[in-house]
Amino acid sequence: MAETHVLFVEDDDVIREATTLALERDGFKVTAVADGLAGLEAFRAEQPDLALLDVMVPGLDGVSLCRRIRDESTVPVIMLSARADSIDIVLGLEAGADDYVTKPFDGAVLVARIRAVLRRFGHASSGDEPAEAALLSFGDIEIDPEGLEVTRGGERLALTPTEMRLLLEFSAAPGAVLSRDRLLERVWDYEWGGDTRVVDVHVQRLRVKIGQDRIETVRGFGYKLRA
């Protein structure tokens, strides 16, 4: 089996070298660069399996780099930030990141988060299949769970794997309220819990693509797909 290739963009020499060694010990192939422009060049040249981006890097900051990557690819992206400020987290997620990790981080936790992201990118559904193989229709939205395609008004939508998994979870139980904790566990594989802002931002991104009125917020409980 080929090694999983990680592009790592980090301008702190100590963090970059230590994290690279830790990832390589866990069996990852790592391309590590110190600035965003070099990161974009490496991404285009090497087509990695996952991008690990620090928010504050020179040349092209991590959020801008994430946007550039997302314009070209659905490859999973994890953001690293020295601060847990909401603005940093939300900006990264809105730019198209699939997850984030705050510094300082434990190497084992980072590896676990990387593996969790890769698992959901390798399999559009988790554990128990959330949808039947038959086509599913909700208004002008049509979902092919087996072919992993979604159309709106006959036009194909470009969903990231995380957005696809989120939509499949909703489509498995239309009209039912799904809590943020359940979605974190099922979509993000966070059995130990996680930050619900990840869910909120991805729901907003999904709404932009399938229609703002398709997913309803149930205050204090979670979200539901309107059947």
C-alpha positions in Angstrom: 0.0 0.0 0.0 1.3 3.4 -1.0 2.3 5.8 1.8 -0.2 8.6 2.6 1.4 11.8 1.4 1.0 14.9 3.6 1.8 18.4 2.6 2.9 20.3 5.7 3.1 24.1 5.6 4.7 25.6 8.8 7.1 28.5 9.2 8.4 27.5 12.6 11.5 25.4 12.0 11.3 23.5 15.3 7.6 22.6 14.9 8.0 21.8 11.2 11.0 19.4 11.8 9.5 17.8 14.9 6.1 17.3 13.4 7.6 15.9 10.2 9.6 13.4 12.1 6.6 12.3 14.1 4.4 11.9 11.0 7.1 9.9 9.2 7.5 7.6 12.2 3.7 6.9 11.8 4.2 5.9 8.2 3.3 9.1 6.4 5.3 10.6 3.5 5.7 14.3 4.3 6.6 17.3 2.1 7.3 20.2 4.5 7.7 23.8 3.4 8.0 27.1 5.3 5.7 29.5 3.4 2.3 29.5 1.6 3.6 30.2 -1.9 5.9 27.2 -1.7 3.0 25.2 -0.3 0.8 26.1 -3.3 3.6 25.2 -5.7 4.2 21.9 -3.9 0.5 21.1 -3.8 0.2 21.5 -7.5 3.4 19.6 -8.3 2.9 16.7 -5.9 -0.9 16.3 -5.4 -0.7 15.1 -1.8 -3.4 13.1 -0.1 -3.8 15.7 2.7 -2.7 19.3 3.4 -1.8 20.4 6.9 -1.6 24.2 7.0 -0.5 26.6 9.6 -2.7 29.7 9.7 0.1 32.2 10.1 2.7 31.5 7.4 4.5 34.1 5.2 4.0 34.6 1.5 0.4 33.3 1.4 -1.3 32.8 4.7 -2.8 29.4 5.5 -6.4 30.6 5.1 -5.7 32.0 1.6 -3.8 28.9 0.7 -6.7 26.7 1.8 -9.0 28.7 -0.5 -6.6 28.3 -3.4 -6.4 24.5 -2.8 -10.2 24.3 -2.5 -10.6 26.1 -5.8 -8.7 23.2 -7.4 -9.3 20.1 -5.3 -11.4 18.4 -2.7 -8.3 17.0 -1.0 -8.7 17.1 2.8 -7.3 20.1 4.6 -6.5 20.5 8.3 -5.6 23.9 9.7 -3.2 24.5 12.5 -3.5 27.6 14.7 -1.6 28.9 17.7 -4.8 30.4 19.0 -8.2 28.9 19.7 -9.9 32.2 18.8 -13.2 31.8 17.1 -12.2 34.0 14.2 -9.2 31.9 13.3 -11.2 28.7 13.5 -14.2 30.0 11.5 -12.1 31.7 8.8 -10.2 28.4 8.2 -13.4 26.3 8.1 -15.2 28.8 5.8 -12.2 28.8 3.5 -12.8 25.1 3.0 -10.8 23.3 5.7 -12.3 20.1 7.0 -10.9 20.2 10.5 -8.5 22.2 12.7 -6.0 21.6 15.5 -4.8 24.2 17.9 -1.2 24.6 19.1 0.5 23.3 21.1 -0.8 19.9 20.1 0.1 16.4 21.1 1.6 14.4 18.2 -0.6 11.4 18.9 -3.7 13.6 18.8 -2.6 15.2 15.5 -2.1 11.8 13.9 -5.5 10.6 15.2 -7.2 13.6 13.6 -5.4 13.1 10.3 -6.4 9.4 10.3 -10.0 10.4 11.1 -10.1 12.8 8.2 -8.6 10.3 5.8 -11.1 7.6 6.9 -14.0 9.7 6.0 -12.5 10.7 2.8 -11.9 7.1 1.9 -15.4 6.1 2.7 -18.3 8.4 2.1 -20.3 6.8 4.9 -19.3 5.5 8.3 -20.1 2.4 10.2 -23.7 1.7 9.5 -24.6 2.9 6.0 -26.6 6.1 6.4 -28.4 5.9 3.1 -29.9 3.3 0.8 -28.4 2.6 -2.7 -31.6 3.9 -4.4 -31.7 7.6 -5.5 -33.0 9.9 -2.8 -35.0 13.1 -3.7 -35.7 16.1 -1.5 -37.4 18.8 -3.5 -35.0 19.7 -6.4 -32.2 17.8 -4.7 -31.4 14.3 -5.9 -28.8 12.2 -4.1 -27.1 9.0 -5.5 -25.6 7.5 -2.3 -23.8 4.7 -4.3 -22.4 6.9 -7.0 -21.8 9.7 -4.5 -23.3 12.4 -6.7 -25.7 15.1 -5.8 -27.7 17.2 -8.3 -29.9 20.3 -7.7 -32.4 21.1 -10.4 -30.5 18.6 -12.7 -27.2 20.3 -12.2 -24.4 18.4 -10.5 -23.1 19.9 -7.2 -19.4 19.8 -6.3 -19.5 18.6 -2.7 -16.4 17.9 -0.7 -16.3 14.4 0.9 -17.1 16.0 4.3 -20.1 17.8 2.9 -21.2 14.6 1.2 -21.0 12.6 4.4 -22.9 15.3 6.2 -25.7 15.3 3.6 -25.9 11.5 3.7 -26.4 11.6 7.5 -29.2 14.1 7.0 -30.8 12.1 4.2 -30.8 8.9 6.2 -33.3 10.5 8.6 -35.2 13.3 6.8 -37.2 15.4 9.2 -35.4 14.0 12.3 -33.3 16.4 14.4 -29.6 15.4 14.5 -27.6 16.8 17.4 -24.2 18.4 16.8 -22.6 15.7 19.0 -24.1 13.0 16.8 -22.9 14.6 13.7 -19.4 15.1 15.2 -19.3 11.3 15.9 -20.8 10.1 12.7 -19.2 12.6 10.2 -16.0 13.7 11.9 -15.3 10.4 13.8 -15.0 12.4 17.0 -15.7 9.6 19.5 -14.1 11.7 22.2 -16.1 14.8 21.4 -15.1 17.9 19.5 -15.8 21.6 18.8 -19.3 22.0 17.5 -18.3 25.0 15.4 -16.9 22.5 12.9 -20.5 21.3 12.4 -22.0 24.7 12.3 -19.6 26.0 9.6 -20.0 22.9 7.4 -23.8 23.1 7.7 -23.6 26.7 6.4 -21.3 25.6 3.5 -23.7 22.8 2.6 -26.7 25.2 2.7 -25.0 27.4 0.2 -24.9 24.5 -2.2 -28.2 22.7 -1.7 -30.3 25.7 -0.7 -30.6 27.7 2.6 -34.1 26.3 3.3 -33.2 22.6 3.0 -31.5 22.3 6.4 -33.4 23.8 9.4 -31.8 24.9 12.6 -33.6 23.6 15.7 -32.3 25.9 18.4 -30.9 24.1 21.4 -31.0 20.7 19.7 -29.3 20.6 16.3 -30.3 20.4 12.6 -32.8 18.6 10.4 -33.2 18.0 6.7 -36.6 19.2 5.4 -38.2 16.3 3.7 
